[in-house]
Amino acid sequence: MLRKILISVLVSGAIFSADENLFILQLRFFYKNDQRIYWSGLENTFMVEGNLNLKKDKEFKWGKMRLRGSFFLNQPYGKSILKDPERIKYLPNFSRPILEISSLNLGIETKNWKFIFGKFLTPFGRFYFPLFINDLDEFSPFIRGESILWRETGVLFQWKPYLFRFSLSVVNGEEDGDTNSDKALIIRAGLHTKNFILGISSKTQDGIGSDQFKRFNNYYGVDFWIGNENFSLSGEIITDRYGFKRKEGEEEMYWERSLYYRDLYNGGKPIKGVGGYVNLKISFLRGQLNLNYGEYYPEKIGYYFHDQPIKRFILQSSKTWKDIKVFFTLLLENEKEREAWRTGEKGIGFLVGIDVKNIF
């Protein structure tokens, strides 16, 4: 059996490429207004973007092989972004690559187990709410946008005996190629029935980045789902560890920063936080409504702007007609004290757009 699987892997490229309708193209137009970044001048904009989705299965006597991929086509912001001494450090937050590999992986499956190689959805916890735009962090629950990575790159093994689900993955610990030699271990164990799911997860490693730029990146969580196709209640709770291991990392940081002051040095010790959310989903007449509420409580380290709790409510709605979807998202956050140069921002944002899907 192992010999057959290895032969199948070697010829999979030819097998998949010979088939038609391998790609699904999605085109998206939306208007975004995010007052949390009022100070940037980019909080109010029209955007266009696309997704090129790759999906194909090939059946064999022993099981099947599956090829999956998602490529983001992004429209960048204009070049005349305000770059004063305070705002320039946030400039990487608004850098959008025109082409981005969101996921790309090859899977080998039998009835009870699965191997996946490549870049894939992070196997930590579970979430059951839609993501309408390519920037996954912007209008999502806090712990998903700030703590748990959306994607990991590495290898994943899943085992499905009876009602149980076990997954073990060795990954870079960051979404793309690794910046140090250490690898992360992600484990999840879950009970899955038709109307109920419960799981526990952990991610452990010595940190992301190398030398003075290394940051803590460990978290542990519980996820659940209860419901059916038309109605469900789900949620996640995590405790995480973050922050720089060395002082110079915080001072010399040149990549995307957290708007919630998570990029801090705490005397070489990880900063701890705990948070979660619940999500109510209602499906009706080719439409969907999600009500999501979450809270996050960072450890109090004596830096006021960081130490404030975050409370976030998200309303999502969408309606689908064949290959056309219209969507809307409203995000509300509690008001918090900010630095003087961030005066004017508010904890509110909304998103409205249309998504068109076509097979070619």
C-alpha positions as CSV (number, residue, x, y, z in Angstrom):
1,M,0.0,0.0,0.0
2,L,2.8,2.4,0.9
3,R,4.4,1.8,-2.5
4,K,1.2,2.6,-4.3
5,I,0.9,5.8,-2.3
6,L,4.4,6.9,-3.2
7,I,3.9,6.2,-6.9
8,S,0.7,8.2,-6.8
9,V,2.5,11.2,-5.2
10,L,5.2,11.1,-8.0
11,V,2.6,11.2,-10.8
12,S,0.1,13.5,-9.1
13,G,1.2,16.6,-10.9
14,A,0.5,15.1,-14.3
15,I,-2.8,13.6,-13.1
16,F,-4.1,16.9,-11.7
17,S,-2.9,19.1,-14.6
18,A,-4.6,16.9,-17.2
19,D,-8.0,17.7,-15.7
20,E,-10.2,20.7,-16.7
21,N,-12.0,23.0,-14.4
22,L,-9.2,22.9,-11.9
23,F,-9.6,26.6,-10.9
24,I,-12.4,28.7,-9.5
25,L,-12.1,32.4,-9.9
26,Q,-13.8,34.8,-7.5
27,L,-13.9,38.6,-8.1
28,R,-14.8,41.0,-5.3
29,F,-15.7,44.7,-5.1
30,F,-16.3,46.3,-1.7
31,Y,-16.4,49.5,0.3
32,K,-14.6,49.6,3.6
33,N,-14.8,52.1,6.4
34,D,-12.7,51.3,9.5
35,Q,-12.5,54.1,12.0
36,R,-10.0,52.2,14.1
37,I,-7.3,53.4,11.7
38,Y,-8.7,56.9,11.3
39,W,-5.2,58.3,11.9
40,S,-3.9,56.6,8.7
41,G,-6.0,58.3,6.1
42,L,-6.7,54.8,4.7
43,E,-9.8,54.1,6.8
44,N,-12.3,54.9,4.0
45,T,-11.8,53.3,0.6
46,F,-13.2,51.3,-2.3
47,M,-11.3,48.2,-3.2
48,V,-11.3,45.3,-5.8
49,E,-9.6,41.9,-5.3
50,G,-9.9,38.3,-6.3
51,N,-9.3,34.7,-5.3
52,L,-8.1,32.0,-7.5
53,N,-9.1,28.7,-5.8
54,L,-7.5,25.4,-6.7
55,K,-9.4,22.2,-5.9
56,K,-9.2,18.7,-7.2
57,D,-9.6,15.1,-5.9
58,K,-8.3,11.9,-7.5
59,E,-9.7,8.6,-6.3
60,F,-7.6,5.4,-5.9
61,K,-8.3,2.0,-4.5
62,W,-6.6,2.8,-1.2
63,G,-8.2,6.2,-0.8
64,K,-7.7,9.5,-2.6
65,M,-5.3,12.4,-3.2
66,R,-6.5,16.0,-2.9
67,L,-4.9,19.2,-4.2
68,R,-5.9,22.5,-2.7
69,G,-4.8,26.0,-3.1
70,S,-6.0,29.6,-2.7
71,F,-4.3,32.6,-4.3
72,F,-5.2,36.1,-3.3
73,L,-5.2,38.8,-6.0
74,N,-4.9,42.1,-4.0
75,Q,-5.2,45.7,-5.0
76,P,-2.5,47.8,-3.2
77,Y,-3.0,51.1,-1.6
78,G,-1.8,54.3,-3.2
79,K,1.8,55.3,-2.6
80,S,1.2,58.7,-1.0
81,I,0.6,57.4,2.5
82,L,1.3,59.8,5.4
83,K,4.7,59.0,6.8
84,D,5.4,61.2,9.8
85,P,7.6,59.9,12.6
86,E,4.7,58.3,14.5
87,R,2.8,56.8,11.6
88,I,5.7,55.5,9.5
89,K,6.3,52.5,11.8
90,Y,2.8,51.3,10.9
91,L,3.5,51.6,7.1
92,P,4.0,47.8,6.7
93,N,0.4,47.2,7.9
94,F,-0.8,48.7,4.7
95,S,1.5,46.9,2.3
96,R,-0.6,44.5,0.1
97,P,1.3,42.1,-2.2
98,I,-0.5,41.9,-5.6
99,L,-0.3,38.1,-5.6
100,E,-0.3,36.1,-2.3
101,I,-0.3,32.4,-1.7
102,S,-3.0,32.0,0.9
103,S,-2.8,28.2,0.9
104,L,-1.3,25.5,-1.3
105,N,-1.1,21.8,-0.2
106,L,-1.3,18.2,-1.3
107,G,-3.2,15.7,0.8
108,I,-3.3,11.9,0.9
109,E,-6.4,10.4,2.5
110,T,-7.8,7.0,3.5
111,K,-11.0,6.3,5.5
112,N,-9.5,7.1,8.9
113,W,-6.3,9.2,8.3
114,K,-4.9,12.0,6.3
115,F,-1.5,13.5,5.5
116,I,-1.2,17.1,4.3
117,F,1.9,18.8,3.0
118,G,2.3,22.5,2.3
119,K,0.6,25.7,3.5
120,F,-2.8,25.0,5.0
121,L,-5.5,26.3,7.4
122,T,-4.0,26.4,10.9
123,P,-5.1,23.2,12.7
124,F,-5.7,25.0,16.0
125,G,-9.3,25.1,17.2
126,R,-12.2,25.6,14.8
127,F,-14.1,28.6,13.6
128,Y,-17.5,28.7,11.8
129,F,-17.9,32.2,10.6
130,P,-17.3,33.5,7.0
131,L,-14.3,35.6,5.9
132,F,-15.5,38.0,3.2
133,I,-12.2,39.7,2.1
134,N,-8.6,38.8,1.7
135,D,-7.4,40.7,4.7
136,L,-8.5,38.0,7.2
137,D,-7.5,40.0,10.3
138,E,-9.6,43.2,9.7
139,F,-13.1,42.1,10.5
140,S,-12.7,38.9,12.5
141,P,-12.8,38.0,16.3
142,F,-9.9,39.4,18.2
143,I,-8.2,36.1,19.1
144,R,-8.3,35.0,15.5
145,G,-6.9,38.3,14.1
146,E,-4.3,39.0,16.8
147,S,-3.3,35.6,18.3
148,I,-4.0,32.5,16.2
149,L,-2.4,32.5,12.8
150,W,-4.8,31.8,9.9
151,R,-2.3,29.7,8.0
152,E,0.7,27.5,8.8
153,T,3.3,25.9,6.5
154,G,4.6,22.4,7.2
155,V,3.2,18.8,7.5
156,L,-0.1,17.7,9.1
157,F,-1.3,14.3,10.2
158,Q,-5.0,13.7,11.1
159,W,-6.5,10.5,12.5
160,K,-10.3,9.9,12.6
161,P,-11.2,6.9,14.8
162,Y,-15.0,6.6,15.4
163,L,-16.2,10.0,16.8
164,F,-12.8,11.3,17.6
165,R,-10.4,13.6,15.7
166,F,-6.7,13.9,16.4
167,S,-4.3,16.1,14.5
168,L,-0.6,16.6,14.9
169,S,1.4,19.1,12.8
170,V,5.0,20.3,12.6
171,V,5.1,23.7,11.1
172,N,7.2,26.8,10.8
173,G,5.1,28.7,13.4
174,E,4.6,31.6,11.0
175,E,2.5,31.6,7.9
176,D,5.2,31.5,5.2
177,G,8.9,30.5,5.2
178,D,10.5,30.3,8.6
179,T,12.9,32.9,10.0
180,N,14.6,30.6,12.4
181,S,15.5,26.9,12.7
182,D,13.0,26.1,15.4
183,K,9.7,24.5,14.5
184,A,6.3,24.7,16.2
185,L,4.2,21.7,17.3
186,I,0.4,22.0,17.0
187,I,-1.9,19.4,18.6
188,R,-5.7,19.1,18.6
189,A,-7.9,16.4,20.0
190,G,-11.7,16.6,19.4
191,L,-15.0,14.8,19.8
192,H,-17.1,15.2,16.6
193,T,-20.8,14.2,16.4
194,K,-23.5,15.3,13.9
195,N,-24.7,18.1,16.2
196,F,-21.9,18.6,18.6
197,I,-18.1,19.3,18.4
198,L,-15.7,19.8,21.3
199,G,-11.9,20.2,21.0
200,I,-8.8,21.2,22.8
201,S,-5.6,22.6,21.1
202,S,-2.1,23.7,21.9
203,K,0.7,25.4,20.0
204,T,4.2,25.4,21.4
205,Q,7.6,26.6,20.2
206,D,10.5,28.8,21.4
207,G,9.2,31.8,19.4
208,I,8.9,33.4,16.0
209,G,11.9,35.1,14.4
210,S,15.6,34.9,15.0
211,D,18.1,36.6,17.3
212,Q,16.9,40.0,18.7
213,F,13.6,39.8,16.8
214,K,12.3,36.6,18.4
215,R,8.7,36.8,19.8
216,F,6.8,34.4,22.1
217,N,4.1,32.6,20.2
218,N,2.4,29.9,22.4
219,Y,-1.3,29.5,23.0
220,Y,-3.7,26.9,24.3
221,G,-7.4,26.7,23.7
222,V,-10.8,25.1,23.7
223,D,-13.4,25.2,20.8
224,F,-17.0,24.0,20.5
225,W,-19.9,23.9,18.1
226,I,-23.5,22.8,18.6
227,G,-26.3,23.0,16.1
228,N,-27.3,21.9,12.6
229,E,-27.2,23.2,9.0
230,N,-29.5,26.1,9.7
231,F,-28.7,27.2,13.3
232,S,-25.5,26.9,15.4
233,L,-23.7,28.3,18.4
234,S,-19.9,28.0,18.4
235,G,-17.0,29.6,20.1
236,E,-13.3,29.5,21.2
237,I,-11.4,30.4,24.4
238,I,-7.6,30.7,24.4
239,T,-4.8,31.7,26.7
240,D,-1.7,33.0,24.8
241,R,1.8,34.2,25.3
242,Y,3.3,37.0,23.2
243,G,5.8,39.8,23.2
244,F,9.5,40.2,22.4
245,K,12.2,38.2,24.1
246,R,14.7,41.1,23.7
247,K,14.3,44.8,24.1
248,E,16.0,45.6,20.7
249,G,13.3,43.6,18.9
250,E,10.7,46.1,19.9
251,E,12.8,49.1,19.0
252,E,13.9,47.8,15.6
253,M,10.7,46.2,14.4
254,Y,10.2,46.8,10.7
255,W,7.2,44.5,9.8
256,E,3.5,44.8,10.5
257,R,2.6,46.0,14.0
258,S,-0.3,45.3,16.2
259,L,-2.8,48.1,16.7
260,Y,-3.4,46.8,20.2
261,Y,0.2,47.2,21.5
262,R,1.1,43.5,21.6
263,D,4.6,44.1,20.2
264,L,6.2,44.9,23.5
265,Y,9.2,43.8,25.6
266,N,8.3,42.6,29.1
267,G,11.7,42.0,30.7
268,G,12.3,38.8,28.7
269,K,9.1,37.2,30.0
270,P,6.1,36.4,27.8
271,I,3.0,38.6,28.2
272,K,0.0,36.6,29.0
273,G,-3.6,37.1,27.9
274,V,-6.9,35.3,27.9
275,G,-9.9,35.8,25.6
276,G,-12.6,34.2,23.5
277,Y,-15.8,34.7,21.6
278,V,-19.2,33.1,20.9
279,N,-20.7,33.0,17.4
280,L,-24.4,32.5,16.6
281,K,-25.1,31.5,13.0
282,I,-28.5,31.5,11.4
283,S,-29.0,30.3,7.8
284,F,-32.1,31.0,5.8
285,L,-33.2,31.3,2.1
286,R,-29.7,31.2,0.7
287,G,-28.7,33.8,3.2
288,Q,-26.7,33.8,6.4
289,L,-26.5,35.9,9.6
290,N,-23.7,35.7,12.2
291,L,-23.7,37.5,15.5
292,N,-20.2,37.3,17.2
293,Y,-19.2,38.7,20.6
294,G,-15.8,38.4,22.2
295,E,-13.6,39.8,25.0
296,Y,-9.9,39.7,25.5
297,Y,-8.0,40.5,28.7
298,P,-4.2,41.2,28.4
299,E,-1.9,40.9,31.3
300,K,-1.4,44.2,33.1
301,I,2.3,45.0,32.6
302,G,2.2,48.7,33.6
303,Y,1.8,50.1,30.0
304,Y,-1.7,51.6,30.1
305,F,-2.5,51.6,26.4
306,H,-1.7,47.8,26.3
307,D,-3.4,46.9,29.5
308,Q,-7.0,47.8,28.6
309,P,-9.4,44.9,27.8
310,I,-10.8,44.6,24.2
311,K,-14.5,43.9,23.7
312,R,-15.7,43.3,20.2
313,F,-19.1,42.7,18.6
314,I,-19.4,41.7,14.9
315,L,-22.5,41.4,12.8
316,Q,-22.2,39.6,9.5
317,S,-24.8,39.0,6.9
318,S,-24.8,37.7,3.3
319,K,-27.2,36.7,0.6
320,T,-26.4,34.4,-2.4
321,W,-28.0,34.1,-5.8
322,K,-26.3,31.3,-7.8
323,D,-22.7,32.5,-8.2
324,I,-23.3,36.1,-6.8
325,K,-23.0,37.0,-3.1
326,V,-23.6,40.3,-1.5
327,F,-22.2,40.7,2.0
328,F,-22.1,43.2,4.9
329,T,-20.1,43.3,8.2
330,L,-20.4,45.7,11.1
331,L,-17.7,45.8,13.8
332,L,-18.1,47.6,17.2
333,E,-15.4,47.9,19.9
334,N,-15.3,49.4,23.3
335,E,-13.7,52.9,23.4
336,K,-10.1,52.9,24.8
337,E,-7.5,55.4,25.7
338,R,-5.0,56.0,22.9
339,E,-1.8,57.9,22.3
340,A,-2.3,61.6,21.4
341,W,-1.4,61.1,17.7
342,R,-4.2,58.5,17.4
343,T,-6.9,61.0,18.5
344,G,-10.0,60.7,16.4
345,E,-10.1,57.0,15.9
346,K,-13.3,55.1,17.0
347,G,-14.1,51.5,17.7
348,I,-16.4,51.1,14.7
349,G,-16.0,49.8,11.1
350,F,-18.2,48.4,8.4
351,L,-17.8,46.5,5.1
352,V,-20.2,46.1,2.2
353,G,-19.5,44.4,-1.1
354,I,-20.3,41.9,-3.8
355,D,-18.6,38.7,-4.7
356,V,-18.9,36.9,-8.1
357,K,-17.7,33.4,-8.6
358,N,-17.1,31.7,-12.0
359,I,-15.5,28.4,-13.1
360,F,-13.2,28.5,-16.1
